[in-house]
Amino acid sequence: MKKKQSIKCEVDSCKYNKNNNECNLEEIKVSSNCNCPCDEVHDQEQTVCTSFEKNEEEK
Protein backbone atom coordinates (compact mmCIF):
# COMPACT_ATOMS: atom_id res chain seq x y z
CA MET A 1 0.00 0.00 0.00
CA LYS A 2 1.36 3.40 -0.98
CA LYS A 3 1.77 6.10 1.60
CA LYS A 4 -0.40 9.08 0.78
CA GLN A 5 1.50 12.36 0.78
CA SER A 6 0.48 15.93 0.29
CA ILE A 7 2.18 18.17 -2.28
CA LYS A 8 1.96 21.93 -1.75
CA CYS A 9 2.56 24.73 -4.22
CA GLU A 10 3.27 28.26 -2.95
CA VAL A 11 3.64 29.77 -6.42
CA ASP A 12 0.37 31.55 -7.17
CA SER A 13 1.07 31.78 -10.89
CA CYS A 14 1.51 28.01 -11.23
CA LYS A 15 -1.42 26.48 -13.11
CA TYR A 16 -1.31 23.47 -10.74
CA ASN A 17 -1.77 25.60 -7.61
CA LYS A 18 -5.28 25.15 -6.23
CA ASN A 19 -7.06 26.19 -3.01
CA ASN A 20 -4.89 26.30 0.12
CA ASN A 21 -1.71 25.86 -1.96
CA GLU A 22 -2.69 22.33 -2.89
CA CYS A 23 -0.90 21.06 -5.98
CA ASN A 24 -3.08 19.01 -8.30
CA LEU A 25 -0.19 17.13 -9.92
CA GLU A 26 -0.40 13.38 -9.31
CA GLU A 27 3.34 13.04 -8.85
CA ILE A 28 6.54 15.05 -8.79
CA LYS A 29 10.12 14.25 -9.76
CA VAL A 30 12.98 15.55 -7.64
CA SER A 31 16.36 15.75 -9.32
CA SER A 32 19.71 17.46 -9.07
CA ASN A 33 20.27 20.76 -10.82
CA CYS A 34 24.00 20.27 -11.24
CA ASN A 35 26.20 18.05 -13.37
CA CYS A 36 26.95 15.71 -10.51
CA PRO A 37 25.93 12.09 -9.96
CA CYS A 38 22.66 11.80 -8.04
CA ASP A 39 24.32 10.00 -5.14
CA GLU A 40 26.80 12.88 -4.69
CA VAL A 41 24.25 15.64 -4.08
CA HIS A 42 25.04 17.17 -0.68
CA ASP A 43 22.79 20.18 -0.16
CA GLN A 44 19.60 21.91 -1.18
CA GLU A 45 21.45 24.21 -3.59
CA GLN A 46 22.19 21.19 -5.80
CA THR A 47 18.53 20.15 -6.07
CA VAL A 48 15.15 21.43 -7.15
CA CYS A 49 13.75 20.34 -3.76
CA THR A 50 13.38 23.03 -1.09
CA SER A 51 12.87 20.34 1.56
CA PHE A 52 16.10 18.51 0.72
CA GLU A 53 17.97 16.85 3.58
CA LYS A 54 21.03 14.67 3.01
CA ASN A 55 20.41 10.98 3.62
CA GLU A 56 23.10 9.92 6.06
CA GLU A 57 22.33 6.19 5.89
CA GLU A 58 25.31 3.98 5.12
CA LYS A 59 25.09 1.67 2.14
Helices and strands as residue ranges (DSSP letters): G 19-21, G 38-40, G 44-46
